Amino acid sequence: MQDLIAKAATLLEALPYLQKFRGATFVVKYGGSFMDSPDPAVREGVAHDVVFLEAAGINPVVVHGGGKAITRAMTEAGLQAKFVQGLRVTDEATVGIVDRVLSREINPEVVATINSLNGKARGFAGTDIFTCRRVWLTGPGGEKLDIGLTGEVIAVNTAPLLACIAEGYTPVISPTARGEDGAIYNCNADVAAAQAAIALQARRLVFMSDVPGLLRDPKDPATLMPHLHVAEVDGLKRSGVVDKGMIPKVDSAVAAIQAGVEKVSFVDGRVRHAVLLEIFTDEGVGTEVVP
């Protein structure tokens, strides 16, 4: 009986959040090594959370990554992955692999997993949703660094996404984009997710990866920062706490907060039902970005 009462208490803790968020749009960035875990329970964990959000009357929108799968495919094709300032260098040969892996392999898999759990999802290639401009990085000496067909999302075609949501489906979007020159570009999934959240006026943006959140010491999970204030970001970059692949995540979170997204969270996708724990419990998990 006590176990049953405890379950009821958990449901009651979630009640105010269910009431608050019903009808709201949440964007979930789905990425990390757990995406291709050999354990089906791990792979399906996020999909279960998405189906729960649907059932709770929330409108989830998923933007997925797939960096590890891309790197494996490149290795199989005899290509070596290169990164500059946390972004993948994408040449003509690489972008074809990126488009295939993200839009024609991973995207249908995510959609199929959600649908297999009695959810309703529909896949979109990022090239049909995102418009981008070419990214040029600045080197240590101020020189311009060319990283190829890597784009920064600058516009989101929300019409098909809103139509999808209106029909009760969860849009699942790959992080590719169409450049102003008509070419296909590889885009950072964190940036794409943030721009989708901004364009859709989402209430919440959740970044899922394979780290517990933002750590002051990347080697020590006990240094997790439960709250990150926007004003702290520049100092954390200078000190190296925010570095490499965390830079686009944090910058995207700040941009989303400044554009009106109420809350941005970094959660560990390896934790079962991390999305639900973050949204429907008082304590939450991971790091939340606040103004």
N, C-alpha and C positions, 0 to 999 in steps of 0.2 A: 504493500500500500504506500509506503514512504517513497518508493521509486516512482510510482504513478503520480503522487503529489508533486515530486520534484519535476517531472515532465510537464505537469500543468503549470508550475511556476515558471518554467522556461518559456512556455507559450505566452503567459501573461507578460513576461518581460518584453517579448517581441511585439505585443499588442500596440503600444503607442507608435512604434515605428511602422507597423503595417498600416495604421490609420494615417500617419503623416505622409507616407510615400506612395499611397495608392494613386495610380494614374501618372506618376512621375517617370521620367526617363533617366536611366542609369547607363553609363558607358563603362564597360569592363574591358580592359586591355589584358588579353590572355597570352602569356608568354612565359618562357622558362623551360628548364630541362624536364619538368614534370609533364610537359605536353606530349613527349614521346617516351614516357616511362613504360617499361615492360609490364607493369602492374595495371590491369584494366581499371581497378578501383581508383587508382590515382588519376588516370586519364579521364575517367568519367566524373570525378569529384566536382570539377568546375561546371560541367554540363548539368549535373544534378542541381547545383546552386542556381543556374540560369533558369532551369525549369521551375524551381521553387519561386523565383522572382516573378515569372510569368503567372503562376497560379495565385500569387499574392496581389496581382493587379498592377505590378510594376512593369514598365516597358524596358527590358534590357536591350542594349546594343553591344555587340561583341566586335572588337577589333583584335585580331590575333597576330602573333609574330610567327617565327619559324626559323630563327637564325641558325640554330644547330642543324636543322634539316638541310638548310641551304649549304652550309659548310660541308656536310657529308656528301651532298650531291656534287658540289664543286670538286671535292677530292676524287670522287668516282670518275669525274670527267677530266681529271689530270690538271685541275686548276687549284691554285693556292689562295686561300682567303687572306686578305690584307685589310687592316683597320687603321684609320687615322682619327685621333680624338674621339674614339668610341663609335665611329661611323664606318660602315663597310665600303671599301673601294669597289665600285661597280663599273666594269667595262662592258663592251658590247657582248662578249661571250658570257659574262656573268649575269647580265640582266635577263637573258633568256631563261637561264636556270632559275633565277629568282622568281620570275613570273610564273613559270611552270610549277615550282614547288609550292609557292604561296597560294596562287589562285586556282590551280587545277588539282592539287594533291591535298594540302592541309585544309583549305577552306571546305571542300566537300566532306572531309572527314569530321570536322567540327560540327557541321550541319547535321550529318548523319547521326552523330553521337547524341546530340540534343533531341533529334526526332525519335531515336530509339528509346528514349526515356519518357516518351509521350509529351515532349515539348513540341513547339512549332518554330522552326528556324528556316531562314532562306539565305542563301549565300550570294555575295556580291564581290566581284573582282574590284579591287581598289581603283583600277583604271576607269571604271564607270562611275566612281563616286568622288575621287580626289583629283584636284588639279594642283600641280606643284611648280616650283621654280627650281632651277639647278642650284645645288649647294656648292659654295666655294668657301674653303676654310682659310684661316690666317695662320701662317707658320710662326715660329718663335722670333723670326727676324722681320715679321710684318709682311712676308711674301705670301702670295696667293697659292693655295694648294688645291690642285684639281683631283677630285676623288671620283670622277666619271659620272655615270648616270645615277647619281644619288640626288633625290629631290627633297624639298621641304614643302609640305602641304600648305597651300595658301587659300584654297577654296574647297567647299564641300557641297556636292549636289545632294541636297537634303530631300528633294521631292520623292525619289524612289524609296528612301528610308522611311519617310513619314507615311507613305502609302502602305509600306510593309507593316509598320507598327499599327496602323489603323485596321489592318486585316487580322491583327492578333499574332503576327509573326515576329520573331527576333531576327533582326538583320545581323549577319555575320560577314565581316568585311576584311579583305586582305590588305596589307599595307603597301600596295603599289599605287602608282598615280600616273596620270597623263600629263606630260610637260606642255608648256605653252608652244613648244615646237612639234607637238604631236607624238613624241617618242614616249616609250614606257620607261618609268623611273622607279628605282627602289627607294622606299621611304622608311624612315624610322617609325616603328609601330607606336611608340610612346607619343611622338608628335602627332601622328595621324589620329590616335585615340583622343588626344586633347582637343584637336581641331574639330573632331566630330562632336565631342561633348559641348564645345562652345557653340557650334552651328545649330545643334539640336536643343540648345538651352537646357542641358541636362542638369539635374539636381546634384548628382554624384558622379564622380569619376574614380574608378578603382584600378590601380595598376597591380597586376599579379606577376610575380617573377619568382626566382628560386633563392631569394634572400629574405630574412625576416622583416625587413624595412630599411630605414636609413640608420646605419651604424656609425658611431663616432670612431670606432676601431673595427674595420671590416673583418678582422679575425676573431672578434669577441662579441657573440650575440648578446651578452649582458649589457653592451653599450647602446642598445636600441634606443632611438629617440622617439618617444611616443607622440610628440608634437614637434612640428617644424614650422616656425613662423617665417613668413615671406621675407621679412627684414633680415633674417639670419643667413640667407642663401649666399650672398656675396662673400661673407666672411668664411663660410664653410668651403666655398670653392677655393679661396686663397689658401686655406689651411690644408687642402687636399682631402677633406672629409667627403666632399662631393667631387668625384673624379670619374673619368672615363665614361663607362656606360651609364653611370648614374646622372651625368650632366643633362642629357636630353630628357630624362624622366623628371628631374627636379625643375628644369626650365619649363617643361610642358605643364607641370602641376601649377607653377606660379602663374603662367599665362592663363590657365583655366580659372584659377581663383580670381584673378584680376578681371576676367571677362564675365564673372557672375556665377560660375559653378560654386555651389555652396560648400562642398567639401571634396577634397582629393585624398585618397588613401593609397599607401604602398603596403601590400600584404604578401605573405608567403604562400604561394600556390601549393606548396608541398604539405601545408597544414590542411587537413580535411575540412571542407566547408568554410574556408577562410573568408569567403565573400559574405556568407550568412552571419558569421561571427562578427564581422566588421559592421555590418548594417543593422543587425537585429539584437545586439546585446549592448548593455550600458558601457562596458569597458572597451570593447572592440579589440582588434589585434593590429600589429604593425605600426606604421607611422601615419599620422594624419597631418596634412598641410593646412594651415590656418592663416588668415590674413594677419 
